[in-house]
Amino acid sequence: MVTVFPTLSQQEARHLATKIRAHIANVEHHTEKARRKALTLYETESWHVLGYTSFKSCGTAEFARLWQQVYRLVDTAQVDANLASVSPTG
C-alpha cells in the first residue's frame, strides 16, 4: 500500500524550507563549537583530570563516538584554525 501525502501550500512549503535552513545553520554552529572545545580538551590534555589515560579513551567514553569521529573533530578544528591564520575569511 502506498501512502499519499497531501501537497503543502506554497506558504507552508516556504515556512518548512525556512525552518530547515535555520536547523542546518544551528547544527553547523554547534558543530563548530564542539570542534573548538574538543581541540581545547585535546591540546590541554585535560582528559587526564577526568581520569583517562588517553584522549582516545576519553572521547569514546565521554561522547559515545568512535575514536575516529572524535579525532575528526580535532583535526577539523585544527584545519579551521590554520585557515583562519592565513585568511580572514577562512
Steps between C-alpha positions, in 0.01 A plus 500: 500500500634842404442791733412823325580821684311820423706769329586796721389846403768738372494683833535174697782381274682836532465486881633142502798592280579797727490277808728243334757772415489622861555148634791443262662828606448410866659157453798653320543760776488239776729265309759777466478568874539127575809486278665791680422354841629155396820664379540675836447173687754334271767773504485555875500125567217563743372145463752417775299691759193302393686180584585379150837384379448628145289737297381200302355326805351825628334577169341161457376487861387860540350560157379150404673524163757294319849626574538592133201734524643672805837552332318629191357781717852590612647474151228721353547760774874505430434555129253778581759669725770468235275646231396785726866586559568546127165634379262735679204322337629149570 
